[in-house]
Amino acid sequence: MIQILPHVLAILNITAICLITISFYQIRQGNKIAHRNFMLTALLISIFFMAIYLFYHSLVGNVKFAGEGIIRPIYFSILISHVLLAALIIPLILVTISFSLRGKIEAHKRIVRWTLPIWLYVSVTGIIIYVLAFHIYPPIE
């Protein structure tokens, strides 16, 4: 079962990307209820992702990247930015949602200008890392 968890995580990540993107579209169309529902679903998917991610890495530790040559610094540059921004996005999401739930819409709009692109960046780079580490340069067993 452990072997399928990276693939489950990728599916959850792609789902979050889709939900966040649809939610952004919905708010641009003025549909606040759909926006809220898609964002809350994206948040739940992301919480589920984080729980599985932590469980997976508690069992397997770090997965050694098998790529060699020029791809190594590219991969680790993506990975480092991903990890740093993943740590930042958690409090950003919480503050952004807190503003919205408390009706502080102007504050919500100001912070979401940072939260949205960072959350999407973290999600998309998570997929890039997954594809590189598990498909293009799979771990040597």
N, CA, C and O atoms as CSV, one atom per row, in Angstrom:
chain,resi,resn,atom,element,x,y,z
A,1,MET,N,N,0.820,-1.202,0.000
A,1,MET,CA,C,0.000,0.000,0.000
A,1,MET,C,C,0.861,1.263,0.000
A,1,MET,O,O,0.497,2.263,-0.618
A,2,ILE,N,N,1.974,1.218,0.676
A,2,ILE,CA,C,2.859,2.390,0.754
A,2,ILE,C,C,3.279,2.849,-0.637
A,2,ILE,O,O,3.430,4.047,-0.875
A,3,GLN,N,N,3.469,1.908,-1.556
A,3,GLN,CA,C,3.928,2.255,-2.904
A,3,GLN,C,C,2.923,3.115,-3.667
A,3,GLN,O,O,3.310,3.873,-4.556
A,4,ILE,N,N,1.643,3.007,-3.331
A,4,ILE,CA,C,0.648,3.800,-4.074
A,4,ILE,C,C,0.452,5.202,-3.502
A,4,ILE,O,O,-0.152,6.058,-4.148
A,5,LEU,N,N,0.959,5.439,-2.293
A,5,LEU,CA,C,0.713,6.741,-1.664
A,5,LEU,C,C,1.256,7.930,-2.455
A,5,LEU,O,O,0.571,8.950,-2.516
A,6,PRO,N,N,2.449,7.866,-3.067
A,6,PRO,CA,C,2.883,9.013,-3.879
A,6,PRO,C,C,1.895,9.333,-5.012
A,6,PRO,O,O,1.693,10.498,-5.356
A,7,HIS,N,N,1.288,8.299,-5.580
A,7,HIS,CA,C,0.326,8.509,-6.664
A,7,HIS,C,C,-0.981,9.107,-6.121
A,7,HIS,O,O,-1.593,9.964,-6.757
A,8,VAL,N,N,-1.390,8.646,-4.951
A,8,VAL,CA,C,-2.570,9.223,-4.300
A,8,VAL,C,C,-2.322,10.703,-3.993
A,8,VAL,O,O,-3.191,11.549,-4.204
A,9,LEU,N,N,-1.125,10.995,-3.492
A,9,LEU,CA,C,-0.776,12.390,-3.194
A,9,LEU,C,C,-0.824,13.249,-4.453
A,9,LEU,O,O,-1.289,14.388,-4.411
A,10,ALA,N,N,-0.348,12.711,-5.565
A,10,ALA,CA,C,-0.384,13.468,-6.823
A,10,ALA,C,C,-1.827,13.730,-7.250
A,10,ALA,O,O,-2.151,14.826,-7.707
A,11,ILE,N,N,-2.675,12.745,-7.104
A,11,ILE,CA,C,-4.091,12.918,-7.458
A,11,ILE,C,C,-4.729,13.992,-6.571
A,11,ILE,O,O,-5.481,14.838,-7.056
A,12,LEU,N,N,-4.428,13.954,-5.288
A,12,LEU,CA,C,-4.958,14.972,-4.373
A,12,LEU,C,C,-4.447,16.363,-4.745
A,12,LEU,O,O,-5.196,17.339,-4.702
A,13,ASN,N,N,-3.172,16.446,-5.109
A,13,ASN,CA,C,-2.579,17.721,-5.509
A,13,ASN,C,C,-3.250,18.271,-6.764
A,13,ASN,O,O,-3.588,19.454,-6.822
A,14,ILE,N,N,-3.440,17.430,-7.750
A,14,ILE,CA,C,-4.106,17.856,-8.992
A,14,ILE,C,C,-5.536,18.285,-8.700
A,14,ILE,O,O,-6.027,19.263,-9.264
A,15,THR,N,N,-6.196,17.555,-7.822
A,15,THR,CA,C,-7.560,17.912,-7.435
A,15,THR,C,C,-7.586,19.291,-6.783
A,15,THR,O,O,-8.453,20.109,-7.090
A,16,ALA,N,N,-6.643,19.549,-5.887
A,16,ALA,CA,C,-6.567,20.856,-5.231
A,16,ALA,C,C,-6.331,21.965,-6.253
A,16,ALA,O,O,-6.964,23.018,-6.185
A,17,ILE,N,N,-5.428,21.733,-7.192
A,17,ILE,CA,C,-5.162,22.732,-8.242
A,17,ILE,C,C,-6.446,23.050,-8.998
A,17,ILE,O,O,-6.762,24.218,-9.226
A,18,CYS,N,N,-7.179,22.022,-9.384
A,18,CYS,CA,C,-8.432,22.226,-10.125
A,18,CYS,C,C,-9.445,22.991,-9.284
A,18,CYS,O,O,-10.081,23.922,-9.777
A,19,LEU,N,N,-9.602,22.608,-8.026
A,19,LEU,CA,C,-10.580,23.268,-7.154
A,19,LEU,C,C,-10.223,24.733,-6.910
A,19,LEU,O,O,-11.100,25.597,-6.927
A,20,ILE,N,N,-8.949,25.012,-6.686
A,20,ILE,CA,C,-8.509,26.391,-6.463
A,20,ILE,C,C,-8.750,27.230,-7.719
A,20,ILE,O,O,-9.210,28.369,-7.639
A,21,THR,N,N,-8.434,26.656,-8.869
A,21,THR,CA,C,-8.612,27.368,-10.133
A,21,THR,C,C,-10.086,27.640,-10.410
A,21,THR,O,O,-10.454,28.743,-10.814
A,22,ILE,N,N,-10.928,26.631,-10.191
A,22,ILE,CA,C,-12.372,26.816,-10.385
A,22,ILE,C,C,-12.903,27.855,-9.407
A,22,ILE,O,O,-13.734,28.688,-9.769
A,23,SER,N,N,-12.426,27.804,-8.174
A,23,SER,CA,C,-12.861,28.772,-7.168
A,23,SER,C,C,-12.502,30.201,-7.574
A,23,SER,O,O,-13.308,31.120,-7.425
A,24,PHE,N,N,-11.293,30.376,-8.085
A,24,PHE,CA,C,-10.870,31.698,-8.553
A,24,PHE,C,C,-11.793,32.173,-9.683
A,24,PHE,O,O,-12.230,33.324,-9.702
A,25,TYR,N,N,-12.074,31.279,-10.609
A,25,TYR,CA,C,-12.989,31.615,-11.702
A,25,TYR,C,C,-14.360,32.017,-11.150
A,25,TYR,O,O,-14.955,32.995,-11.604
A,26,GLN,N,N,-14.849,31.266,-10.180
A,26,GLN,CA,C,-16.174,31.538,-9.616
A,26,GLN,C,C,-16.237,32.923,-8.961
A,26,GLN,O,O,-17.222,33.641,-9.135
A,27,ILE,N,N,-15.214,33.299,-8.222
A,27,ILE,CA,C,-15.254,34.614,-7.577
A,27,ILE,C,C,-15.135,35.724,-8.615
A,27,ILE,O,O,-15.714,36.798,-8.450
A,28,ARG,N,N,-14.383,35.467,-9.687
A,28,ARG,CA,C,-14.284,36.462,-10.764
A,28,ARG,C,C,-15.632,36.643,-11.463
A,28,ARG,O,O,-15.906,37.703,-12.026
A,29,GLN,N,N,-16.468,35.608,-11.427
A,29,GLN,CA,C,-17.803,35.670,-12.012
A,29,GLN,C,C,-18.829,36.218,-11.020
A,29,GLN,O,O,-19.998,36.392,-11.362
A,30,GLY,N,N,-18.385,36.489,-9.785
A,30,GLY,CA,C,-19.282,37.031,-8.769
A,30,GLY,C,C,-20.065,35.983,-8.003
A,30,GLY,O,O,-20.977,36.323,-7.250
A,31,ASN,N,N,-19.731,34.731,-8.179
A,31,ASN,CA,C,-20.449,33.646,-7.513
A,31,ASN,C,C,-19.757,33.300,-6.194
A,31,ASN,O,O,-18.938,32.384,-6.130
A,32,LYS,N,N,-20.101,34.051,-5.142
A,32,LYS,CA,C,-19.437,33.907,-3.846
A,32,LYS,C,C,-19.694,32.559,-3.193
A,32,LYS,O,O,-18.798,32.002,-2.559
A,33,ILE,N,N,-20.888,32.032,-3.336
A,33,ILE,CA,C,-21.208,30.747,-2.701
A,33,ILE,C,C,-20.401,29.619,-3.344
A,33,ILE,O,O,-19.830,28.789,-2.637
A,34,ALA,N,N,-20.350,29.582,-4.664
A,34,ALA,CA,C,-19.551,28.555,-5.342
A,34,ALA,C,C,-18.077,28.724,-4.993
A,34,ALA,O,O,-17.372,27.743,-4.761
A,35,HIS,N,N,-17.618,29.967,-4.956
A,35,HIS,CA,C,-16.225,30.246,-4.579
A,35,HIS,C,C,-15.925,29.667,-3.201
A,35,HIS,O,O,-14.939,28.952,-3.019
A,36,ARG,N,N,-16.776,29.979,-2.241
A,36,ARG,CA,C,-16.583,29.474,-0.873
A,36,ARG,C,C,-16.570,27.949,-0.860
A,36,ARG,O,O,-15.699,27.343,-0.237
A,37,ASN,N,N,-17.523,27.328,-1.539
A,37,ASN,CA,C,-17.624,25.873,-1.522
A,37,ASN,C,C,-16.410,25.205,-2.160
A,37,ASN,O,O,-15.893,24.218,-1.634
A,38,PHE,N,N,-15.957,25.737,-3.282
A,38,PHE,CA,C,-14.770,25.164,-3.934
A,38,PHE,C,C,-13.520,25.363,-3.076
A,38,PHE,O,O,-12.675,24.472,-2.988
A,39,MET,N,N,-13.405,26.535,-2.443
A,39,MET,CA,C,-12.225,26.784,-1.605
A,39,MET,C,C,-12.222,25.902,-0.364
A,39,MET,O,O,-11.178,25.369,0.013
A,40,LEU,N,N,-13.366,25.743,0.269
A,40,LEU,CA,C,-13.420,24.866,1.441
A,40,LEU,C,C,-13.114,23.415,1.064
A,40,LEU,O,O,-12.470,22.691,1.824
A,41,THR,N,N,-13.578,23.001,-0.105
A,41,THR,CA,C,-13.256,21.657,-0.581
A,41,THR,C,C,-11.764,21.535,-0.869
A,41,THR,O,O,-11.149,20.519,-0.544
A,42,ALA,N,N,-11.184,22.558,-1.474
A,42,ALA,CA,C,-9.732,22.556,-1.727
A,42,ALA,C,C,-8.968,22.480,-0.411
A,42,ALA,O,O,-7.959,21.781,-0.315
A,43,LEU,N,N,-9.444,23.192,0.595
A,43,LEU,CA,C,-8.805,23.151,1.907
A,43,LEU,C,C,-8.890,21.750,2.506
A,43,LEU,O,O,-7.902,21.245,3.038
A,44,LEU,N,N,-10.047,21.126,2.427
A,44,LEU,CA,C,-10.194,19.764,2.952
A,44,LEU,C,C,-9.294,18.773,2.217
A,44,LEU,O,O,-8.669,17.914,2.838
A,45,ILE,N,N,-9.234,18.896,0.910
A,45,ILE,CA,C,-8.348,18.037,0.108
A,45,ILE,C,C,-6.897,18.266,0.530
A,45,ILE,O,O,-6.130,17.311,0.651
A,46,SER,N,N,-6.521,19.505,0.751
A,46,SER,CA,C,-5.150,19.825,1.149
A,46,SER,C,C,-4.823,19.299,2.542
A,46,SER,O,O,-3.700,18.860,2.790
A,47,ILE,N,N,-5.792,19.337,3.452
A,47,ILE,CA,C,-5.579,18.770,4.786
A,47,ILE,C,C,-5.401,17.264,4.688
A,47,ILE,O,O,-4.525,16.693,5.339
A,48,PHE,N,N,-6.228,16.621,3.879
A,48,PHE,CA,C,-6.116,15.184,3.641
A,48,PHE,C,C,-4.751,14.861,3.028
A,48,PHE,O,O,-4.087,13.905,3.430
A,49,PHE,N,N,-4.340,15.685,2.037
A,49,PHE,CA,C,-3.024,15.529,1.423
A,49,PHE,C,C,-1.926,15.568,2.486
A,49,PHE,O,O,-1.058,14.696,2.523
A,50,MET,N,N,-1.971,16.585,3.349
A,50,MET,CA,C,-0.923,16.765,4.354
A,50,MET,C,C,-0.872,15.585,5.316
A,50,MET,O,O,0.215,15.151,5.697
A,51,ALA,N,N,-2.008,15.069,5.708
A,51,ALA,CA,C,-2.044,13.916,6.617
A,51,ALA,C,C,-1.386,12.697,5.967
A,51,ALA,O,O,-0.578,12.013,6.594
A,52,ILE,N,N,-1.737,12.434,4.715
A,52,ILE,CA,C,-1.142,11.287,4.007
A,52,ILE,C,C,0.340,11.525,3.763
A,52,ILE,O,O,1.147,10.608,3.914
A,53,TYR,N,N,0.707,12.746,3.388
A,53,TYR,CA,C,2.111,13.089,3.145
A,53,TYR,C,C,2.954,12.830,4.396
A,53,TYR,O,O,4.009,12.200,4.322
A,54,LEU,N,N,2.487,13.313,5.529
A,54,LEU,CA,C,3.231,13.123,6.781
A,54,LEU,C,C,3.295,11.651,7.164
A,54,LEU,O,O,4.331,11.175,7.627
A,55,PHE,N,N,2.198,10.930,6.975
A,55,PHE,CA,C,2.175,9.488,7.252
A,55,PHE,C,C,3.183,8.762,6.359
A,55,PHE,O,O,3.984,7.961,6.842
A,56,TYR,N,N,3.139,9.045,5.058
A,56,TYR,CA,C,4.043,8.403,4.094
A,56,TYR,C,C,5.506,8.644,4.470
A,56,TYR,O,O,6.298,7.704,4.532
A,57,HIS,N,N,5.859,9.903,4.719
A,57,HIS,CA,C,7.260,10.206,5.006
A,57,HIS,C,C,7.688,9.756,6.396
A,57,HIS,O,O,8.881,9.591,6.648
A,58,SER,N,N,6.743,9.555,7.296
A,58,SER,CA,C,7.105,8.987,8.599
A,58,SER,C,C,7.500,7.527,8.454
A,58,SER,O,O,8.259,7.002,9.269
A,59,LEU,N,N,6.993,6.877,7.428
A,59,LEU,CA,C,7.317,5.466,7.198
A,59,LEU,C,C,8.536,5.270,6.303
A,59,LEU,O,O,9.366,4.402,6.571
A,60,VAL,N,N,8.652,6.069,5.241
A,60,VAL,CA,C,9.723,5.845,4.267
A,60,VAL,C,C,10.884,6.827,4.399
A,60,VAL,O,O,11.943,6.605,3.811
A,61,GLY,N,N,10.708,7.898,5.152
A,61,GLY,CA,C,11.757,8.918,5.240
A,61,GLY,C,C,11.853,9.674,3.931
A,61,GLY,O,O,10.868,9.826,3.208
A,62,ASN,N,N,13.050,10.143,3.640
A,62,ASN,CA,C,13.265,10.855,2.383
A,62,ASN,C,C,13.467,9.872,1.248
A,62,ASN,O,O,14.078,8.818,1.427
A,63,VAL,N,N,12.954,10.218,0.085
A,63,VAL,CA,C,13.144,9.403,-1.107
A,63,VAL,C,C,14.325,9.986,-1.867
A,63,VAL,O,O,14.307,11.154,-2.253
A,64,LYS,N,N,15.350,9.169,-2.081
A,64,LYS,CA,C,16.550,9.644,-2.779
A,64,LYS,C,C,16.233,9.905,-4.246
A,64,LYS,O,O,15.661,9.059,-4.933
A,65,PHE,N,N,16.616,11.094,-4.712
A,65,PHE,CA,C,16.393,11.447,-6.112
A,65,PHE,C,C,17.435,10.742,-6.970
A,65,PHE,O,O,18.633,10.864,-6.714
A,66,ALA,N,N,16.988,9.999,-7.995
A,66,ALA,CA,C,17.877,9.178,-8.812
A,66,ALA,C,C,18.427,9.896,-10.042
A,66,ALA,O,O,19.287,9.352,-10.736
A,67,GLY,N,N,17.953,11.093,-10.320
A,67,GLY,CA,C,18.431,11.818,-11.494
A,67,GLY,C,C,19.881,12.235,-11.339
A,67,GLY,O,O,20.358,12.498,-10.235
A,68,GLU,N,N,20.575,12.289,-12.473
A,68,GLU,CA,C,21.990,12.687,-12.479
A,68,GLU,C,C,22.209,13.786,-13.505
A,68,GLU,O,O,21.403,13.980,-14.415
A,69,GLY,N,N,23.316,14.502,-13.339
A,69,GLY,CA,C,23.657,15.554,-14.287
A,69,GLY,C,C,22.918,16.848,-13.991
A,69,GLY,O,O,22.661,17.176,-12.832
A,70,ILE,N,N,22.579,17.578,-15.042
A,70,ILE,CA,C,22.000,18.909,-14.926
A,70,ILE,C,C,20.633,18.897,-14.233
A,70,ILE,O,O,20.218,19.901,-13.655
A,71,ILE,N,N,19.942,17.767,-14.295
A,71,ILE,CA,C,18.611,17.709,-13.686
A,71,ILE,C,C,18.675,17.818,-12.161
A,71,ILE,O,O,17.714,18.267,-11.536
A,72,ARG,N,N,19.794,17.413,-11.555
A,72,ARG,CA,C,19.892,17.456,-10.088
A,72,ARG,C,C,19.758,18.870,-9.523
A,72,ARG,O,O,18.931,19.088,-8.637
A,73,PRO,N,N,20.541,19.839,-10.005
A,73,PRO,CA,C,20.350,21.188,-9.455
A,73,PRO,C,C,18.983,21.777,-9.810
A,73,PRO,O,O,18.429,22.559,-9.038
A,74,ILE,N,N,18.440,21.410,-10.963
A,74,ILE,CA,C,17.101,21.880,-11.334
A,74,ILE,C,C,16.075,21.303,-10.355
A,74,ILE,O,O,15.245,22.029,-9.808
A,75,TYR,N,N,16.145,19.992,-10.146
A,75,TYR,CA,C,15.218,19.320,-9.234
A,75,TYR,C,C,15.312,19.907,-7.823
A,75,TYR,O,O,14.293,20.232,-7.214
A,76,PHE,N,N,16.533,20.040,-7.309
A,76,PHE,CA,C,16.679,20.526,-5.934
A,76,PHE,C,C,16.313,22.002,-5.794
A,76,PHE,O,O,15.874,22.423,-4.725
A,77,SER,N,N,16.482,22.788,-6.845
A,77,SER,CA,C,16.008,24.179,-6.811
A,77,SER,C,C,14.486,24.226,-6.691
A,77,SER,O,O,13.932,24.998,-5.907
A,78,ILE,N,N,13.825,23.385,-7.482
A,78,ILE,CA,C,12.367,23.305,-7.396
A,78,ILE,C,C,11.950,22.793,-6.020
A,78,ILE,O,O,11.036,23.333,-5.397
A,79,LEU,N,N,12.628,21.746,-5.555
A,79,LEU,CA,C,12.292,21.150,-4.261
A,79,LEU,C,C,12.460,22.138,-3.108
A,79,LEU,O,O,11.594,22.232,-2.238
A,80,ILE,N,N,13.572,22.871,-3.100
A,80,ILE,CA,C,13.825,23.826,-2.009
A,80,ILE,C,C,12.761,24.926,-1.994
A,80,ILE,O,O,12.216,25.255,-0.940
A,81,SER,N,N,12.469,25.492,-3.172
A,81,SER,CA,C,11.445,26.544,-3.213
A,81,SER,C,C,10.081,25.975,-2.809
A,81,SER,O,O,9.297,26.644,-2.135
A,82,HIS,N,N,9.811,24.757,-3.220
A,82,HIS,CA,C,8.554,24.092,-2.874
A,82,HIS,C,C,8.419,23.920,-1.359
A,82,HIS,O,O,7.383,24.251,-0.783
A,83,VAL,N,N,9.457,23.409,-0.725
A,83,VAL,CA,C,9.414,23.146,0.720
A,83,VAL,C,C,9.285,24.453,1.509
A,83,VAL,O,O,8.480,24.541,2.437
A,84,LEU,N,N,10.067,25.454,1.147
A,84,LEU,CA,C,10.001,26.733,1.861
A,84,LEU,C,C,8.623,27.381,1.730
A,84,LEU,O,O,8.058,27.865,2.711
A,85,LEU,N,N,8.095,27.385,0.519
A,85,LEU,CA,C,6.781,28.006,0.315
A,85,LEU,C,C,5.650,27.146,0.884
A,85,LEU,O,O,4.611,27.675,1.278
A,86,ALA,N,N,5.843,25.830,0.930
A,86,ALA,CA,C,4.841,24.955,1.554
A,86,ALA,C,C,4.723,25.270,3.047
A,86,ALA,O,O,3.628,25.239,3.608
A,87,ALA,N,N,5.845,25.571,3.679
A,87,ALA,CA,C,5.802,25.951,5.097
A,87,ALA,C,C,5.117,27.304,5.268
A,87,ALA,O,O,4.395,27.511,6.243
A,88,LEU,N,N,5.331,28.217,4.341
A,88,LEU,CA,C,4.721,29.545,4.410
A,88,LEU,C,C,3.227,29.512,4.104
A,88,LEU,O,O,2.457,30.283,4.679
A,89,ILE,N,N,2.819,28.633,3.212
A,89,ILE,CA,C,1.425,28.666,2.756
A,89,ILE,C,C,0.443,28.254,3.838
A,89,ILE,O,O,-0.704,28.701,3.824
A,90,ILE,N,N,0.856,27.426,4.763
A,90,ILE,CA,C,-0.082,26.976,5.807
A,90,ILE,C,C,-0.616,28.156,6.627
A,90,ILE,O,O,-1.834,28.312,6.724
A,91,PRO,N,N,0.247,28.994,7.222
A,91,PRO,CA,C,-0.319,30.140,7.940
A,91,PRO,C,C,-1.022,31.133,7.015
A,91,PRO,O,O,-2.005,31.757,7.416
A,92,LEU,N,N,-0.539,31.288,5.796
A,92,LEU,CA,C,-1.212,32.195,4.854
A,92,LEU,C,C,-2.643,31.741,4.579
A,92,LEU,O,O,-3.568,32.554,4.571
A,93,ILE,N,N,-2.819,30.450,4.355
A,93,ILE,CA,C,-4.165,29.913,4.103
A,93,ILE,C,C,-5.052,30.140,5.323
A,93,ILE,O,O,-6.203,30.561,5.197
A,94,LEU,N,N,-4.510,29.860,6.489
A,94,LEU,CA,C,-5.304,30.014,7.715
A,94,LEU,C,C,-5.734,31.465,7.941
A,94,LEU,O,O,-6.876,31.724,8.321
A,95,VAL,N,N,-4.829,32.399,7.710
A,95,VAL,CA,C,-5.162,33.816,7.875
A,95,VAL,C,C,-6.166,34.246,6.808
A,95,VAL,O,O,-7.119,34.967,7.103
A,96,THR,N,N,-5.955,33.806,5.582
A,96,THR,CA,C,-6.858,34.161,4.481
A,96,THR,C,C,-8.277,33.673,4.769
A,96,THR,O,O,-9.243,34.418,4.604
A,97,ILE,N,N,-8.391,32.429,5.194
A,97,ILE,CA,C,-9.714,31.872,5.505
A,97,ILE,C,C,-10.317,32.569,6.721
A,97,ILE,O,O,-11.519,32.830,6.762
A,98,SER,N,N,-9.482,32.865,7.702
A,98,SER,CA,C,-9.958,33.547,8.904
A,98,SER,C,C,-10.578,34.901,8.549
A,98,SER,O,O,-11.646,35.250,9.052
A,99,PHE,N,N,-9.912,35.652,7.692
A,99,PHE,CA,C,-10.458,36.942,7.266
A,99,PHE,C,C,-11.817,36.762,6.593
A,99,PHE,O,O,-12.761,37.505,6.861
A,100,SER,N,N,-11.898,35.775,5.728
A,100,SER,CA,C,-13.148,35.545,5.013
A,100,SER,C,C,-14.272,35.148,5.961
A,100,SER,O,O,-15.375,35.690,5.890
A,101,LEU,N,N,-13.990,34.207,6.841
A,101,LEU,CA,C,-15.026,33.723,7.764
A,101,LEU,C,C,-15.498,34.807,8.737
A,101,LEU,O,O,-16.640,34.782,9.196
A,102,ARG,N,N,-14.611,35.758,9.046
A,102,ARG,CA,C,-14.979,36.847,9.954
A,102,ARG,C,C,-15.559,38.056,9.212
A,102,ARG,O,O,-15.839,39.094,9.811
A,103,GLY,N,N,-15.733,37.897,7.883
A,103,GLY,CA,C,-16.338,38.967,7.103
A,103,GLY,C,C,-15.410,40.121,6.792
A,103,GLY,O,O,-15.872,41.183,6.373
A,104,LYS,N,N,-14.125,39.944,6.984
A,104,LYS,CA,C,-13.143,41.002,6.682
A,104,LYS,C,C,-12.685,40.831,5.232
A,104,LYS,O,O,-11.556,40.425,4.957
A,105,ILE,N,N,-13.583,41.149,4.335
A,105,ILE,CA,C,-13.387,40.863,2.911
A,105,ILE,C,C,-12.246,41.668,2.309
A,105,ILE,O,O,-11.498,41.134,1.489
A,106,GLU,N,N,-12.084,42.937,2.685
A,106,GLU,CA,C,-10.974,43.730,2.137
A,106,GLU,C,C,-9.626,43.143,2.564
A,106,GLU,O,O,-8.700,43.059,1.756
A,107,ALA,N,N,-9.516,42.740,3.826
A,107,ALA,CA,C,-8.281,42.097,4.297
A,107,ALA,C,C,-8.087,40.761,3.580
A,107,ALA,O,O,-6.965,40.402,3.223
A,108,HIS,N,N,-9.178,40.030,3.371
A,108,HIS,CA,C,-9.135,38.761,2.638
A,108,HIS,C,C,-8.599,38.993,1.218
A,108,HIS,O,O,-7.730,38.260,0.746
A,109,LYS,N,N,-9.124,40.011,0.553
A,109,LYS,CA,C,-8.688,40.309,-0.818
A,109,LYS,C,C,-7.204,40.691,-0.865
A,109,LYS,O,O,-6.492,40.305,-1.792
A,110,ARG,N,N,-6.738,41.449,0.137
A,110,ARG,CA,C,-5.329,41.872,0.151
A,110,ARG,C,C,-4.389,40.675,0.316
A,110,ARG,O,O,-3.379,40.577,-0.381
A,111,ILE,N,N,-4.718,39.774,1.228
A,111,ILE,CA,C,-3.801,38.658,1.490
A,111,ILE,C,C,-3.917,37.552,0.442
A,111,ILE,O,O,-2.949,36.840,0.173
A,112,VAL,N,N,-5.105,37.412,-0.148
A,112,VAL,CA,C,-5.292,36.346,-1.132
A,112,VAL,C,C,-4.445,36.589,-2.385
A,112,VAL,O,O,-4.167,35.662,-3.147
A,113,ARG,N,N,-4.041,37.842,-2.585
A,113,ARG,CA,C,-3.139,38.140,-3.719
A,113,ARG,C,C,-1.795,37.441,-3.563
A,113,ARG,O,O,-1.083,37.213,-4.541
A,114,TRP,N,N,-1.461,37.108,-2.332
A,114,TRP,CA,C,-0.242,36.332,-2.053
A,114,TRP,C,C,-0.568,34.845,-1.900
A,114,TRP,O,O,0.159,33.982,-2.392
A,115,THR,N,N,-1.661,34.567,-1.217
A,115,THR,CA,C,-2.007,33.181,-0.909
A,115,THR,C,C,-2.268,32.369,-2.174
A,115,THR,O,O,-1.730,31.273,-2.330
A,116,LEU,N,N,-3.079,32.893,-3.064
A,116,LEU,CA,C,-3.452,32.146,-4.276
A,116,LEU,C,C,-2.240,31.722,-5.108
A,116,LEU,O,O,-2.085,30.530,-5.374
A,117,PRO,N,N,-1.378,32.648,-5.527
A,117,PRO,CA,C,-0.258,32.201,-6.372
A,117,PRO,C,C,0.715,31.277,-5.631
A,117,PRO,O,O,1.277,30.360,-6.230
A,118,ILE,N,N,0.911,31.514,-4.344
A,118,ILE,CA,C,1.840,30.643,-3.610
A,118,ILE,C,C,1.240,29.251,-3.457
A,118,ILE,O,O,1.941,28.253,-3.629
A,119,TRP,N,N,-0.051,29.173,-3.136
A,119,TRP,CA,C,-0.713,27.870,-3.000
A,119,TRP,C,C,-0.669,27.113,-4.326
A,119,TRP,O,O,-0.393,25.914,-4.345
A,120,LEU,N,N,-0.938,27.800,-5.424
A,120,LEU,CA,C,-0.860,27.147,-6.735
A,120,LEU,C,C,0.569,26.739,-7.065
A,120,LEU,O,O,0.794,25.653,-7.599
A,121,TYR,N,N,1.541,27.598,-6.752
A,121,TYR,CA,C,2.939,27.255,-7.005
A,121,TYR,C,C,3.337,25.994,-6.240
A,121,TYR,O,O,3.952,25.088,-6.804
A,122,VAL,N,N,2.987,25.940,-4.969
A,122,VAL,CA,C,3.326,24.778,-4.148
A,122,VAL,C,C,2.665,23.522,-4.716
A,122,VAL,O,O,3.292,22.465,-4.783
A,123,SER,N,N,1.420,23.635,-5.118
A,123,SER,CA,C,0.710,22.476,-5.666
A,123,SER,C,C,1.303,22.018,-7.002
A,123,SER,O,O,1.520,20.825,-7.216
A,124,VAL,N,N,1.558,22.966,-7.888
A,124,VAL,CA,C,2.112,22.623,-9.211
A,124,VAL,C,C,3.525,22.077,-9.081
A,124,VAL,O,O,3.864,21.089,-9.731
A,125,THR,N,N,4.356,22.700,-8.254
A,125,THR,CA,C,5.720,22.178,-8.094
A,125,THR,C,C,5.696,20.809,-7.410
A,125,THR,O,O,6.584,19.988,-7.640
A,126,GLY,N,N,4.689,20.559,-6.574
A,126,GLY,CA,C,4.539,19.224,-6.000
A,126,GLY,C,C,4.339,18.178,-7.083
A,126,GLY,O,O,4.894,17.082,-7.002
A,127,ILE,N,N,3.549,18.510,-8.097
A,127,ILE,CA,C,3.336,17.591,-9.221
A,127,ILE,C,C,4.622,17.427,-10.025
A,127,ILE,O,O,4.955,16.313,-10.430
A,128,ILE,N,N,5.343,18.511,-10.260
A,128,ILE,CA,C,6.613,18.434,-10.999
A,128,ILE,C,C,7.595,17.540,-10.252
A,128,ILE,O,O,8.244,16.690,-10.860
A,129,ILE,N,N,7.707,17.724,-8.950
A,129,ILE,CA,C,8.600,16.899,-8.124
A,129,ILE,C,C,8.187,15.440,-8.210
A,129,ILE,O,O,9.031,14.559,-8.371
A,130,TYR,N,N,6.895,15.185,-8.102
A,130,TYR,CA,C,6.373,13.814,-8.198
A,130,TYR,C,C,6.747,13.179,-9.542
A,130,TYR,O,O,7.255,12.058,-9.574
A,131,VAL,N,N,6.503,13.877,-10.638
A,131,VAL,CA,C,6.789,13.337,-11.969
A,131,VAL,C,C,8.290,13.065,-12.113
A,131,VAL,O,O,8.690,12.016,-12.619
A,132,LEU,N,N,9.114,14.012,-11.668
A,132,LEU,CA,C,10.564,13.814,-11.769
A,132,LEU,C,C,11.044,12.658,-10.893
A,132,LEU,O,O,11.824,11.821,-11.347
A,133,ALA,N,N,10.587,12.606,-9.647
A,133,ALA,CA,C,11.117,11.647,-8.676
A,133,ALA,C,C,10.516,10.248,-8.787
A,133,ALA,O,O,11.123,9.280,-8.328
A,134,PHE,N,N,9.342,10.129,-9.383
A,134,PHE,CA,C,8.708,8.808,-9.414
A,134,PHE,C,C,8.458,8.270,-10.817
A,134,PHE,O,O,8.150,7.089,-10.970
A,135,HIS,N,N,8.585,9.110,-11.847
A,135,HIS,CA,C,8.318,8.636,-13.199
A,135,HIS,C,C,9.514,8.809,-14.131
A,135,HIS,O,O,9.924,7.858,-14.797
A,136,ILE,N,N,10.068,10.000,-14.182
A,136,ILE,CA,C,11.198,10.221,-15.091
A,136,ILE,C,C,12.479,9.644,-14.508
A,136,ILE,O,O,13.260,9.018,-15.224
A,137,TYR,N,N,12.702,9.850,-13.214
A,137,TYR,CA,C,13.880,9.333,-12.509
A,137,TYR,C,C,13.418,8.532,-11.286
A,137,TYR,O,O,13.631,8.958,-10.151
A,138,PRO,N,N,12.787,7.370,-11.515
A,138,PRO,CA,C,12.236,6.628,-10.377
A,138,PRO,C,C,13.330,6.161,-9.419
A,138,PRO,O,O,14.471,5.939,-9.824
A,139,PRO,N,N,12.971,6.015,-8.149
A,139,PRO,CA,C,13.970,5.564,-7.158
A,139,PRO,C,C,14.498,4.177,-7.519
A,139,PRO,O,O,13.770,3.314,-8.010
A,140,ILE,N,N,15.756,4.003,-7.264
A,140,ILE,CA,C,16.381,2.695,-7.493
A,140,ILE,C,C,16.077,1.818,-6.282
A,140,ILE,O,O,16.358,2.193,-5.144
A,141,GLU,N,N,15.504,0.655,-6.540
A,141,GLU,CA,C,15.113,-0.211,-5.426
A,141,GLU,C,C,16.065,-1.357,-5.235
A,141,GLU,O,O,15.873,-2.176,-4.336
